[in-house]
Amino acid sequence: MVQGVVVENGVIQNINPATGQLIEPVVNVTSPEELENIISAANASQPSWSDKTLSERIEAIRQGLIAIEPIGDELASVITEEMGKVSAEAKLEVSNAIGLKDGWLDMVRDANEDVHLGGGEEGKAESVVVRDPLGVVVVISPWNFPAGEIPFLAIPALAAGNTVIVKPSEVTPRSGELFCRALASSLPEGVLQVVQGDGKTGEQLISSDDIHMVAMTGSTATGKKIMNVCSKKLKRLVLELGGKDPMVVFKDADLDKAANDAVAFSLFNCGQVCCAVERVYVDESIQNEFEQKVLDVAKKYKVGNPTDADTTIGPLASQVQRENVSKQVEAAVKEGAKVLYQSDCPDDRHANFYPVTVLSSLKQVMPIQNLETFGPVVAMSTFDGTEEAAIEMANSSEFGLASYVYTTDLTKGSRVARKIRSGQVGINCYSILEAQPACPWIGHKQSGFGSHSGMDGFRSFSVPKSIVFTTNAPK
């Protein structure tokens, strides 16, 4: 079970985390027989899809993204109902996904164009690097961004000429299906399909000899299981996995901005973000001042019904997730951490609300400093102010997805960033919001395998092939 989701009599027990009530209509699990038919249809459709020109595929995908617009409000509402994301954030997630139809999709096209090497002069040898699709790609999408993450994996795969089968998280089955049905509406039959189920369905899907690649966003533990299954046939993989992302605050930082960002990006999506700020390291000489600024910001957040306009923090996605966060906080307090603040939150034993929590005086050995928390917690500790200590503490994790360095000395910030082992480092910013669209999204250490996004990531869903001529290549 993922997040405690129960599958019973072939039906996913889809629970609203804000009420504890079963969501209707029910979602049926894809049967083994249906799954085989879906895989067969994907393989049958792949050759004709890849025979289309790159421009034809891109335009079909663009029309699919446009088709999401009329159902945007419905999709956002379903996201809120299924995983508790506040309405404003759910609407932003959907809007951002639709917005990929413009410049981002053009970059996907450019990454898949033929590359000509040499040539130019009459009769001069020329080579052309073309890209071959892999076949059928499985996309396993996460519950924390059930619409926003699918396109980053599915669209480059489709653009490269693959057919795609998406398995949404069983936590958010309707969100994933709504998104994919709209996107598939402009594509030929069998090119983009959806299967529903839990880990058993996922394992059957990726174990098939007729699946050629798996791309997944999710936990490191699940990523390792997928890698083990796929290793038997050397299937290609893209895995975006967990994070325990550090934020370093030097004494010369803009403390107001640093405090605001520490809170905002620890709490965004109720803290359920792979690149959330989960460890804040503050120069010990500014500890008291910085902690007070953090408290002033944290107290502005309100935990409540995610459909209410004044709510900024909704429930955690599941009871399992709430218990995980609670255990980490309780263990930290027993080991000497200080609770500087806990907000009010609805007292409903059937729901999964957890208070905004600000912790200080954390030690590196505590579980909350080493395990993904994925909750509305601002976790602070201090360092001696030196670059060496900041780098050591930032790197003291098995994860390496993103990191953040706050200082007005950009040369120092760059120096520190280059020595932190993570896929992105934001200097005085939350990197995923400010990064150029062509930047790759990749995890170091146990935060991932392969990459998506950026030109290299877009090319992860195809294989380069060199066609070599002793003269100029034909036009």
C-alpha positions in Angstrom: 0.0 0.0 0.0 1.2 3.5 -0.9 0.2 6.1 1.8 -2.2 3.5 3.2 -4.5 3.4 0.2 -6.6 0.2 0.3 -7.6 -1.7 -2.9 -10.6 -3.9 -2.2 -12.6 -6.1 -4.6 -10.9 -4.4 -7.5 -11.7 -0.9 -6.4 -9.4 1.8 -5.1 -10.7 3.2 -1.8 -10.1 6.8 -2.7 -10.3 8.9 0.5 -10.7 12.7 0.8 -7.9 13.7 3.3 -9.9 16.7 4.5 -12.9 14.7 5.6 -11.9 11.0 5.7 -14.9 10.2 3.4 -14.8 7.9 0.4 -14.7 9.8 -2.9 -17.3 9.0 -5.5 -17.3 7.8 -8.2 -15.1 4.8 -7.4 -12.0 4.0 -9.5 -11.7 0.4 -10.7 -8.3 -1.3 -10.8 -7.1 -2.3 -14.3 -7.4 -6.1 -14.5 -4.4 -8.2 -15.7 -6.3 -9.0 -18.9 -7.1 -5.3 -19.5 -3.4 -4.5 -18.8 -2.2 -6.9 -21.5 -4.6 -5.4 -24.0 -3.4 -1.9 -23.2 0.2 -3.0 -23.6 -0.6 -4.7 -26.9 -2.4 -1.5 -28.2 0.5 0.7 -27.2 2.9 -1.6 -29.2 0.6 -1.7 -32.2 0.2 2.1 -32.3 3.9 2.9 -31.8 5.2 2.4 -35.4 2.6 4.7 -37.0 3.0 7.3 -34.3 6.8 7.4 -34.8 6.3 7.6 -38.6 4.7 10.9 -38.2 7.1 13.9 -38.5 8.4 15.5 -35.4 6.4 18.6 -36.2 3.2 16.6 -36.5 3.7 14.9 -33.2 4.5 18.2 -31.4 1.4 19.8 -32.8 -0.8 16.9 -31.7 0.6 17.2 -28.2 0.1 21.0 -28.2 -3.6 20.4 -29.1 -3.8 17.9 -26.2 -2.5 20.5 -23.7 -5.0 23.0 -25.1 -7.8 20.4 -24.5 -7.1 20.5 -20.8 -8.1 24.2 -20.5 -11.9 23.5 -20.6 -11.6 21.0 -17.8 -9.1 23.0 -15.8 -11.4 24.0 -12.9 -12.7 20.5 -12.6 -9.3 19.0 -12.6 -8.1 21.4 -9.9 -11.1 20.6 -7.8 -10.4 16.8 -8.1 -6.8 17.4 -7.1 -7.9 19.2 -4.0 -10.5 16.5 -3.2 -8.0 13.6 -3.6 -4.8 14.9 -2.0 -5.8 18.0 0.0 -4.0 20.7 -2.0 -5.4 24.1 -1.3 -7.5 25.4 -4.2 -5.2 28.2 -5.2 -2.2 25.8 -5.5 -4.2 23.2 -7.4 -5.3 25.8 -9.9 -1.7 27.0 -10.3 -0.6 23.4 -10.9 -3.1 22.9 -13.7 -2.4 26.3 -15.2 1.4 25.6 -15.3 0.8 22.3 -17.0 -1.3 23.9 -19.7 1.3 26.6 -20.1 3.9 24.0 -21.3 2.2 24.2 -24.7 4.3 27.3 -25.7 8.1 27.7 -25.3 8.7 24.5 -23.3 7.1 22.3 -25.9 9.2 24.0 -28.6 12.4 23.1 -26.6 11.2 19.5 -26.6 10.9 19.7 -30.4 14.4 21.2 -30.7 15.9 18.5 -28.6 14.6 15.8 -31.0 15.7 17.5 -34.2 18.4 15.8 -36.4 22.0 17.1 -35.8 24.3 17.5 -38.8 28.0 17.2 -38.2 30.7 18.1 -40.7 29.6 18.7 -44.4 29.2 22.2 -45.6 31.7 22.1 -48.4 30.8 20.3 -51.6 31.6 16.6 -51.3 32.8 16.9 -47.7 32.0 14.0 -45.4 28.9 14.5 -43.2 27.3 12.6 -40.4 23.7 13.0 -39.2 22.7 12.1 -35.6 19.0 11.1 -35.5 17.0 9.9 -32.6 15.2 6.6 -32.4 12.3 6.0 -30.1 12.5 3.2 -27.6 9.0 1.8 -28.1 6.5 1.8 -25.2 7.3 4.0 -22.2 5.6 3.6 -18.8 5.2 6.8 -16.7 4.5 6.3 -13.0 3.3 9.6 -11.6 3.3 10.9 -8.0 0.4 11.9 -5.8 1.8 15.3 -4.7 1.6 16.8 -8.2 -0.9 14.5 -9.9 -1.3 16.7 -13.0 1.9 18.8 -12.9 4.4 15.9 -13.0 2.9 13.8 -15.8 3.8 16.1 -18.7 7.4 16.3 -17.7 7.8 12.6 -18.4 5.0 11.7 -20.8 5.4 14.6 -23.3 9.1 14.2 -24.1 8.5 10.4 -24.5 5.6 11.1 -26.9 7.5 13.7 -28.8 10.4 11.2 -29.4 7.9 8.8 -31.1 7.2 6.5 -28.2 3.7 5.5 -27.1 3.0 6.0 -23.4 1.1 4.2 -20.6 0.6 6.3 -17.5 -0.1 4.8 -14.1 -1.3 7.5 -11.7 -0.7 7.2 -8.0 -3.5 5.3 -6.3 -3.7 8.3 -4.0 -4.8 10.5 -6.9 -6.3 8.2 -9.5 -9.0 10.5 -10.9 -6.7 13.5 -11.2 -4.2 11.5 -13.3 -6.9 10.0 -15.5 -8.6 13.4 -16.1 -5.4 14.9 -17.2 -4.3 12.1 -19.5 -7.8 11.7 -21.1 -7.7 15.3 -22.1 -4.1 15.1 -23.4 -4.9 11.9 -25.3 -7.9 13.5 -27.0 -5.8 14.9 -29.8 -3.6 11.8 -30.2 -4.2 8.6 -32.3 -5.8 5.7 -30.4 -3.4 3.7 -28.3 -0.7 6.4 -28.2 -1.4 7.6 -24.6 -3.3 5.3 -22.3 -4.0 5.0 -18.5 -4.0 2.1 -16.1 -5.2 2.2 -12.5 -4.0 0.3 -9.5 -1.5 -0.1 -6.7 2.0 -1.5 -6.7 0.9 -4.9 -7.9 -0.5 -3.3 -11.1 2.7 -1.3 -11.5 4.9 -4.3 -11.1 2.9 -6.3 -13.7 3.2 -3.3 -16.1 6.9 -2.7 -15.8 7.7 -6.4 -15.8 6.2 -7.0 -19.3 8.8 -7.8 -22.0 6.8 -5.4 -24.2 7.6 -2.4 -22.1 10.9 -0.7 -23.1 11.4 2.2 -20.6 10.1 3.3 -17.3 10.0 6.9 -16.0 8.9 7.6 -12.5 8.6 10.4 -10.0 8.3 9.1 -6.4 10.2 7.7 -3.4 13.7 6.4 -3.4 12.5 3.1 -2.0 10.0 2.6 -4.9 12.7 3.7 -7.4 15.0 1.0 -6.2 12.3 -1.6 -6.6 11.7 -0.4 -10.2 15.4 -0.5 -11.0 15.6 -4.1 -9.7 12.7 -5.2 -11.9 14.0 -3.3 -15.0 17.5 -4.5 -14.6 16.6 -8.0 -15.8 16.0 -6.7 -19.3 18.2 -3.6 -19.1 15.3 -1.3 -19.6 16.1 2.3 -19.7 15.1 4.4 -16.7 14.5 7.9 -15.5 13.8 8.1 -11.8 13.2 11.4 -9.9 13.3 10.4 -6.3 13.3 11.7 -2.7 15.0 14.8 -1.3 16.1 16.2 2.1 17.0 19.6 0.8 19.1 22.1 2.8 19.0 25.8 3.0 22.1 27.6 4.2 21.7 31.2 5.6 24.9 33.1 6.0 25.0 36.2 8.3 25.3 38.6 5.4 22.0 37.3 3.8 18.9 39.4 3.3 17.3 37.9 6.4 13.8 39.0 5.6 13.8 37.3 2.3 15.6 34.2 3.7 13.1 33.9 6.5 10.2 34.3 4.1 11.6 31.7 1.7 12.5 29.3 4.5 8.8 29.2 5.6 7.2 29.4 2.2 9.2 26.6 0.7 9.0 24.4 3.8 5.2 24.7 3.8 4.3 24.9 0.1 1.9 22.0 -0.7 1.8 21.3 3.0 5.5 20.5 2.7 4.8 17.6 0.3 7.4 18.5 -2.3 10.5 16.5 -3.2 12.5 19.7 -3.3 11.0 21.3 -0.2 13.3 23.1 2.2 13.6 20.4 4.9 16.8 21.5 6.7 17.6 25.2 7.5 21.1 25.9 8.6 21.6 29.3 10.1 24.8 31.1 11.0 24.8 30.8 14.8 25.6 34.5 15.2 22.2 35.5 13.8 20.2 32.6 15.2 17.9 34.6 17.5 17.1 37.3 15.0 16.5 34.8 12.2 14.3 32.6 14.2 12.1 35.5 15.2 11.7 36.5 11.6 10.7 32.9 10.7 8.1 32.9 13.5 6.6 36.2 12.3 6.1 34.6 8.8 5.0 31.2 10.0 2.2 32.7 12.1 0.5 34.1 9.0 -0.3 30.6 7.7 -3.7 29.0 8.3 -4.4 25.3 8.4 -7.9 24.4 7.3 -10.3 23.2 4.7 -8.4 23.3 1.4 -11.4 24.7 -0.4 -11.7 27.8 1.8 -10.2 30.9 0.3 -8.3 31.9 3.4 -6.7 28.5 3.9 -3.0 28.4 3.1 -2.2 24.8 4.4 -4.5 21.9 3.7 -4.4 18.4 5.1 -1.6 15.9 4.5 -2.4 13.5 1.8 -3.0 10.5 4.1 -3.1 9.3 7.6 0.1 7.4 7.0 1.8 10.7 6.0 0.4 12.5 9.1 1.7 9.8 11.4 5.1 9.9 9.7 5.4 13.7 10.3 4.1 13.4 13.8 6.6 10.7 14.7 9.6 12.6 13.4 8.6 15.8 15.3 7.9 13.9 18.5 11.2 12.0 18.3 13.1 15.3 17.7 11.5 16.9 20.7 12.4 13.9 22.9 16.0 14.3 21.8 16.2 18.0 22.7 14.7 19.9 19.8 12.7 23.0 20.7 9.2 23.7 19.4 9.2 27.4 18.7 5.6 27.3 17.3 2.7 25.1 16.4 -0.4 26.6 14.8 -4.0 25.7 15.4 -5.5 23.2 13.0 -8.9 21.4 12.7 -9.4 18.7 15.3 -10.9 16.0 13.2 -9.7 12.4 13.8 -11.0 11.4 10.4 -9.0 14.0 8.6 -5.2 14.4 8.1 -4.5 17.9 9.3 -1.2 18.7 10.9 -0.2 22.1 12.5 2.4 24.4 11.0 5.4 23.5 13.2 8.7 25.5 13.7 11.5 23.6 15.3 15.0 24.7 16.4 18.1 23.3 18.0 18.0 20.2 15.8 20.9 17.7 15.8 22.3 16.0 12.7 21.7 12.5 14.2 17.9 13.1 14.6 15.7 11.2 12.1 14.0 14.5 11.1 17.4 15.6 9.8 17.9 12.5 7.7 14.6 11.1 6.5 12.1 12.9 4.2 9.6 14.6 6.4 7.1 15.7 3.7 5.1 17.8 6.1 4.4 21.5 7.2 7.6 21.7 9.3 10.3 24.4 9.4 13.3 22.6 10.8 16.2 24.9 11.9 19.7 24.3 13.3 22.9 26.3 13.4 26.4 26.2 11.9 29.5 28.2 12.8 29.2 30.5 9.8 32.1 29.1 7.8 31.8 28.0 4.2 33.4 24.6 5.1 30.8 23.9 7.8 27.9 25.0 5.5 29.1 22.7 2.8 29.6 19.8 5.2 26.1 20.1 6.7 24.4 20.6 3.4 26.1 17.4 2.1 25.3 15.3 5.2 22.5 13.4 3.6 22.0 10.5 1.3 19.9 12.7 -0.9 20.9 15.4 -3.3 18.0 16.9 -5.2 18.1 20.6 -4.6 19.8 23.1 -2.2 19.6 26.8 -1.4 22.3 29.3 -0.3 21.4 32.7 1.0 24.1 35.4 1.0 24.6 38.8 -0.5 28.1 37.8 -1.5 27.4 36.0 -4.8 31.0 34.9 -5.3 30.8 33.1 -2.0 27.4 31.7 -2.9 28.7 30.4 -6.1 31.7 28.9 -4.4 29.5 27.1 -1.9 27.0 26.0 -4.5 29.7 24.3 -6.6 30.7 22.1 -3.7 27.1 21.0 -2.7 26.2 17.7 -4.2 22.7 18.3 -5.6 21.1 18.7 -8.9 20.2 22.4 -8.5 21.3 25.1 -6.1 19.3 28.3 -5.8 21.3 31.3 -4.8 18.9 33.6 -2.8 15.9 31.8 -4.5 13.9 28.7 -4.7 15.6 27.2 -7.7 12.8 25.3 -9.4 10.7 28.5 -9.7 13.6 30.6 -11.0 15.6 28.2 -13.1 15.7 28.7 -16.9 13.3 26.3 -18.7 16.3 24.6 -20.4 17.8 23.5 -17.0 17.8 19.8 -16.4 16.0 18.3 -13.3 18.3 15.7 -11.8 19.1 14.2 -8.5 22.5 13.4 -7.1 23.2 10.4 -4.8 19.9 8.7 -3.9 17.7 11.4 -5.3 17.5 10.1 -8.8 18.8 8.1 -11.7 19.0 9.8 -15.1 17.3 13.1 -15.7 14.3 14.8 -17.2 13.8 18.3 -18.5 16.4 20.4 -20.2 17.9 19.3 -23.5 19.6 16.3 -22.0 16.5 15.2 -20.1 14.3 15.6 -23.2 16.6 13.2 -25.0 16.5 10.6 -22.3 13.4 9.1 -24.1 15.2 8.2 -27.3 18.5 6.6 -28.5 20.9 8.6 -30.7 21.9 7.0 -34.0 24.7 8.2 -36.3 24.1 8.0 -40.1 27.5 8.4 -41.7 28.1 9.7 -45.2 31.4 10.0 -47.0 29.9 13.0 -48.9 27.3 15.6 -48.0 24.2 14.1 -46.5 21.0 14.3 -48.7 18.7 17.2 -47.7 
